[in-house]
Amino acid sequence: MSTMAAFCRTAAFLLRPAKALPYTLTAARSCSSGGQYQYILVEKKGANQNVGFIQLNRPKALNALCDGLMTEMGQALDAFESDSQVGAIVITGSEKAFAAGADIKEMQNRTFQECYGGNFLAHWNRVSTVKKPVIAAVNGFALGGGCELAMMCDIIYAGEKAQFGQPEILLGTIPGAGGTQRLTRAVGKSLAMEMVLTGDRISAQEAKASGLVSKVYPTAQLVEEAIKCGEKIAGNSKLVSSMAKEAVNAAYELSLAEGNRLEKRLFHSTFATADRKEGMTAFVEKRKAIFEDK
Ligand code: CO8
């Protein structure tokens, strides 16, 4: 760590307010990111301030995912990941657009050599490696990289006017951040093929029917509902939630036998936690469990 970075961290710690404020306002963010976020709004939500909240904030470009935005997204996720108060994260956009895709203007003149040599947009992957549960609250367009960003999250809630699509084919390219893989696993081969090969979009209702999203809400209610879901998750043991997330995600990677073996090991591991003991004891004593993430 550079001397300046170390100084910033120390100063941020000393200046830290007693009650956590939105990250956009804290000295910690100013130091570690070299200024306030430019492309996203970041704060903590919920009655207990235990839901990390990231709102994409490039309204004029319909939240097109430029490199700077995704870099900031990674920084915000890193901060929430190491914040012991935060037990779930919500990512949302605006009512018009969750995100209209990777930034086409930024990509327009790129060469193969630049993309391949520089591993173009590899850092997008950060969204899918967060250990804490992440909920996408999708209003409006979720197209191309926007749809892929939503699918990197663990749960997708949609506003009733949301539209999902992988229109890369219309630009002479194909999805590059998991669209062909995650969409196929979520909605099945026929619909995924149709979307990827035609560029046609599906509605929130179709997304719900096909299993891409778990709930559909009126537009204005969506974010509040996603935060409520985040609060519910954050009220459980954060340690055990991460284990549950790891186990469900393994279903995408492993054979049934390997997945069941991993699940069993993680299940056994919960017996090494104080939270497992507390959860079962609270049930027997007919009281609400108090989890301490231990
Ligand atoms: N990139 C850059 N700018 C965009 C994008 C985008 N993806 N989408 C919209 N904008 C800009 C427009 O250029 C316009 O800007 P300006 O006012 O300066 O001209 C502004 O946003 C508003 O857009 P529109 O005027 O087009 O708004 P409409 O309401 O008429 O249309 C649409 C909305 C239908 C969403 C339309 O904007 C559209 O089709 N956008 C492009 C959608 C698209 O093709 N997305 C896929 C992009 S490719 C991709 O995501 C690949 C991901 C690969 C990731 C790889 C990781 C390793």
Residues whose N, C-alpha, C, O or C-beta is under 5 A from the ligand:
A	BS01	CO8	K60 A61 L62 A64 A100 G101 A102 D103 I104 K105 F120 L121 A122 W124 F141 L143 G144 G145 P167 E168 P175 G176 A177
